[in-house]
Amino acid sequence: MDDDRDALAAWLPAQGLAMVPGSGLVPLSGGIANRNDRIELTTGPAVLRRPPPGVLATGASDMAREWRVVSALAPHFPLVPRGLAFCPDADVLGTPFLVIEHRPGIAVGAALPRGADIAALVGATLGQMVALHALAPEAVGLGNLGRPEGFYARQLVGWAQRAATVWPDGLPGAAAALIGALENAPAPLDAAPVLLHMDLKPDNLLVDPVTMAPLAMIDWDMATRGPRGFDLAILLSYWIERGDPVAVHALQAVPSLTPGAPGRTAIAAQYAAMGGIDPGPLAWPVALARLRLAVAWMQLYRKWQRGEMASDRYAGFDALAQAILRQALDQFSKGRI
């Protein structure tokens, strides 16, 4: 950590920035993959963002993409922290990295803060999703971000390939069956593309700990353009309900098991009401989002197996990924989300 601090401190002056003498890198909790450290610059606090250590999956933790997106969006979307510096050179810290403005607020994971209102958190999350989707990509300089044409078909191909990589000895039965079911069912038609965050759940929306008012939207390394329904589907893929199989309750990514939390159908209806637009059919996108989630969790499990991730929190990700796949297949076969 001291070596990283010294290397960063030596690199920053060429970017017009400087660390406060004697300050260091303070890890920020909450992230499950990318590394985030608070740093103290002479101009104020900032965040150093880096990919996780070790081998990265294709397209994962794309710091160059995040730099492009935050640089374009920050002047138009107040919740986006300003980008301060980007380093594509892996020789400095071992990976590309970026430095962004630090924002106050908390990231809410599985546990809702004492006294907080789950309805307020859901409303804040959906409200900012609607606001993001209302931006015209061309107007903010992101009119050529990603490839929205044939979005769902291409996403399915990509995640099927990643599944084959992460299960090199053969896909689990539920994964093979789910991929086959998605291939054999018509994906929703391409809709007018909007800006997608691609992981917009409460822990990527920093909020006031009391009022749940949104203060920042973070983690833009997967952002692209595509159908608005997929951002919603990704949120729903994390949203475990009390009646879901017990095996998926261990996901614990959002506070959806909090008493009084709305279910997935209610969240989808709330998004449509807040935005005044139908996100389209969701059963297929949610099944795809669950496939994506299961594969991502297995990618982290493999990193843990290789010794690239130290925490034992990843030890159960294999079993959890397979439980998510079984739930996805069951729900999709019933036409449900």
C-alpha positions, 0 to 999 in steps of 0.5 A: 500500500505504501508503494502504491501511495508513493507511486500515485503521489509521484504521478499526480503532479503531472496532472496538476494534482498533489496529495496532502503530505503524510496522507495515504490510501484509505480503503472504502468499503462496499465494493465487491470487485473494483478497489476504491480508496479515499485519498486526500488531495491538496484540493480536497478529498478524492477517490482512487478507482482501480480494477480488482487484482489478477486476471480480468474477464473480458470487458470487466472493470473498464477504467477507460470507459468509466473515464470517458463516461464520467467526463461527458456526464458530470456537466449534465448529470449532477449526481456524477462525480467529476473525473480528475485524472486518468492513467491508462499506463499499467506501469504506474500502479499495476493497472489503469486507474482513475481519480474522481471527486469524492462525494459524501453519502453512504452506499446501502447494501443488504442492510437498511440503516436504522430508521431509514425508509425503504420506500424512500430508497427505492424511490431515489434509485428509480428516480435517478434511473428515470433521470439518466434514461431521460438524457439524450446520449447525443446531447451529452457527447455519448451518442456513439457509446456502445452498440445498441443495435441488436443489444439483447442478442449480443448480450446473450452471446457475450454472457454465454461465452463468459459462462463457458469460460468460467465453467471450463469443464462444462456448463451447469445444467441450469446454465445450459438450459437457461441459455437455450431457453433464451436463445429459443425465445424472442428477445424484446425488440430494439427500443430507442437506446438510452444511456444505461448505467448497467449496475444501478442498484442502491450501493451504487447510489450514495445517499443521505443516511437519514433521508435517503436523498441521492448524493452521487451515482458511482461505478460507471465502468460498464455504462453503455447505450441500450434499451431502458428495460435492461437497467431495470432488469439488472436491478430486479435480478438483485431484488430477492423476495422473501418467497424466493428460494432460500438459497438465493437469499444469500445474495444480500446485494440490496435491502429487498428483504427489509420488512415492507420492501416492495416486490419486483413487480411493484418496482417495475410498475413504479419505474413505469409510473415515474418515467411515464414510459413502459420499459417493455417486456421484462421476463426475458431481460430479467432472465438475461440479467440473472445469467449475467449476475451468476456468471459475474459471481462465478468470475469472482469465485474463480479469482478467489480460487486463484488467490487473487481475492483474499476475503472468504466472502467469495467462498460461497459464490459458486453455490450462489451462482448456481442457485441464481441460475436455477431461480432464473430458469424457473421464473423464465419458464413461468414468464415471471420476473 
